[in-house]
Amino acid sequence: MRDQMMVLPFGQVYRHLRTGKFKALDAHWKHERFPLTVDYELIVMTEGVLYLSYMGERYTVRKGEYLLLPPSESMREGFKESYCAFYWLHFTTPVSGLPPVVTLPDAPGWMTREDCVLLPPSGVLPRIEKLVVQMKQLQDTVRNGYPRASLDAMTTSIVLELYGQLSTGAPAEVEPAERKQIYMDIIDYINRNLTNNIKISEIADVFGYNPKYLSHLFAEIRGIPLKQFIMNQKIDAANFMLADNDRTVTEIAERLGFSDVHNFARTYKKHTGLTPSEYRDAYAKRMLYHV
């Protein structure tokens, strides 16, 4: 589906069908042949590589990336063995008269339409931890028997989170190239060093800029202070680790560069309203599904 975009109606509630987490047993797994007649499927990769063929296109989806497939008469199936793990979500959209896919070079007017959301079929997720936590919360909601309205609302929130991340994950094209590069380099540096106690002065030293200038540049492009962005990334990473593995709270605090577990717990509660243990108790129930 080169040069094509998925089309989803804007301002509508998407209907949850089923969701889960898949983890291959070994490197010899290959996706089975399955139809996708009426529903969309969103895949969020957390480990390994997925090789999937659909609608005449071969997708190679790696850790930190997503794949969004539209409904069609085609079968989706693996074309190569590999080890991988991913979260998946099947949903449908209300009848809107919109096509599930458009080719932008042939229909440039779609980019300015206000009645739909356009999403590339695959790409890198700027904040995968946030999306994974939301999918984990949806699984917990399913398991606890919440009403359909809750499941549909959370499904819609997940899809719009994806849309939001792709819309704001990089600076706008109007930014000069050198400012955009600095911005992207800062984000890469923060993500690589989340295990440290990152200071703005340290980032400024690495890139050779005045700390105040760097903070101003980042806030201008991103819309939030650099210090807040660093903490948001740490909290998102903490949510991911609390919900998706068995590390202790002390281990998570150490891994994220906090001076001690008490400092981590105070900071976490200040930003989320919950203690780390309360968050884990609420959202750490595991659900494994086959796709």
N, C-alpha and C positions, 0 to 999 in steps of 0.2 A: 504494500500500500504506500508506495513512494509518493511524496508530495500530497498526501491525503490527510484529512483531519476527521476525528470522530465528532459527531454532532449530537449534542444533548440539549433538550429544551431547558431554557432558563426560567427560574422562578417556579419550578415544579418540584414535587416530591417524588423521588425515585423509589421503586418498590423492591424491597429486599427479598431475595429468593433463598440463598444459602451462602454460607461463608465458612472458612476454616483455615487451618495451617497445615501445610504439607511438608514432609521431610523425607527425602529418599533414604532408603536403607543402605545403599552403597553407590559406587560410581557406575554401575551397570544399569541404572534405572533409565527408562525412556517413557515419555508421556504417551499414554494410550490414545487410541483413536476415539474421539468423542464429538458429538454434534454440539452446535451452539445456535439453535434455530431462532429463538425469540429473545434471548437475554444477552446482555453485555457481560464480559468478564474482566475484572481488574486483578492483575497479579503484581505483587510487590516482593521483589527478591531480597532475601536476607543472607543467603549463603550460596556459593557455587555459581553454576551457569545453567540456564534452561535453554534447550534448543527446541523450538516449536514452529511448526508449519501451519499456516492458516490463510485461506483465500489466495493461494498462489504465492505467498510471501514466506520466506524463512527468517524467523527472528532468533537472534542470539541475545539473551537477556541476562545480565550479570548482576552480582550483588550491588545493591544501591540503586537499581534501575526498576522501572515499571513497564508493564505491557497492558494495554487496554484493547480488547477485541470487541467488535460490533456483532450483532446478530446477522446470520446469513445461512444459506443452505450448505456451506462448506463444512468439512470436518477439520477439527484441530487435532494434530498428532505430533509426537516427537520425531525428529529426523536424526538424532544423535544421542547416544548414551552419555549420562553425566550425573554427578552428585549435585544436588541443590536442595534448597529449602525456601519456601515462600508462603506468604499469606495470599488468599484468594477470596474474591467476592463476586457473586453473580447477582445481577439486578436487572430490572426492566425500567423503561421510562414511559410516561403517559403518552397516549396517542396525540401527536402534535402536527402531523403532516410534514414533519421534517425528515429528510433522508438520514440514515445512520452514519453515512460517510460522504464527504465532499472532496473534490480535487480543487485546491485553491487556485492554481494557475488558470483554470477554466472558469472559476467563479470567485473573483477577487472581492466581490461585494459581501461575501460571507464574513469577512473580517470586521465589518462595521455593523453587522446586524445585532440587535439587542434582544432578540427572542431566543437566542441559543448560546451554548457554551461550546467552544471548539477546543479539542485536545489532540495533540499528536498521539499516534498509536503507541509510541514507546519513547523512552528517554531517561535521563538521570534525575533522581529525586534530590532537590536541594536539602530537604530535612526529612529523611526517611524515618528517623526515630519518631517524629510526631505522627506520621501516618500509621506506622506500625502500632503505636499505642492506641490510636483510635480504632483500628481493626481488632485489636485485642479486647478493647472495651465492648465492641459489638458482639464478639464471640461470647463474652461473659453475659451480656444482656440476653442473648439467645438461650444460653444455658439456664438462666434464671427465670425463663418463661415470661419475659416482658411482652406487652401487647404489640400487635403489628405496627401500630402507629409509632412506637418507640424505635422499632427496628428500621422502619422506613426513614425516619428522621435521621438516625445515625448513619444509614447508608448514604443519604443525600449529603450529610456533613462530610463524609469521607471523600466522596467524589469532588465536592467543592473545595475541600482541603487540597486535593491534588491540583485542581484548577488554580487555586490561590498560590500554591508553591511555584507552579510553572510561570505564573504571571508576575511574581515579585521576587523570584529566586535570583535574578541577576539584574543589574542596573539597566535602566532604560537606554535605548539606542542613542538618545540625544546626548548622553554623557560623552565627553571627549574620551578617546581611546585610552589615553594614559591613566586617567582617573578611574575608568572602568577596570583596567588591569590591576591597579593598586587595590581597589575594592575586592576583586576576586582573589587576589593574593592574600589579603588579610583573612578572608573567610577560610581559605585553604589552610593558612597557618593556624588559625584557631581550631579548626577541626582536627588537625594533626597533633595538636598539643593540649587537647582537653584534659589529659591526665595531669597537667601541670597547673599551678596557681598562676594563671596568665594575667599579666599586668599590661596596661596600655603603654606604659613607658618602655616595657620590654619589646612590644610590637613595633613601637616607633624606632627603637634602636635597630631592630632587624631590618627595617625598610629605609632607615636613614631619613626620617621625617620628624618634625616637632610633634610631640604628643597631642597638643591642642589642635594643630592643623589636621592631624590624622583623624582625631575624633570628630572634628567638624566635617571633614570630607565624607567619612563613613555615614554620619547622621544625615547628611544632605542626600546621599544616594539611597540609603536603606530606609530612612524615616524614623529610626530609633537610635539612641546613643550606643556607642561601641561597647561600653561597659554592660549595658542591658542586654545587648546581643550575646556577649560572652556568657552571661548568666543564663539566658534563655537556652543556649546550646547545651550547657551543663545540665539544666533541669530536664530538657528533652532526652538527653543521654541517660540521666538517672531514671526517668520514667521507663525507658526502653529496658534498662537492666533490671529494674524492679519487677517489670511485667513479664519479661521474656527469658529469664534464667534464674539460677539458684544461688547467685552470689549473696553473701550477707550484706547488711546495711553498712557495716564497717568496711568491708572490701570495696563496696561501691564508693564510699566516701574517699578512700585512699586512691582509688582508680581515677577519680575526678579531681584530684589535687586539693581536697579540703584538708585543713590542718588536723582535724580530728572528727570523729563521728558526731559529736555534739554540735560542732559548728555546721556540719552538713545538715543535720536534722533541723536546726533552727532556720537555716537559710531555705531549706526545702519547704518547710511549713509556711514561711513568710511569703513565698512565691506561689504556693499551690493551695494553702489552707488545710493541708493534710500533713501528718507525719509520714516519713517513708514507709513505716510499717502499716499505717492505715491505708495508704495507696496500694501496697502489695496485697493486703487482705481484700481490698475491693476489686482488684483487677487481675490478680495473678493466677486465677483458675485456668487450667490449660484445656484446650480442645484441639484434637488432631483429626482432620478429615482427609479423606481421599478426594481427588478431583475427578 
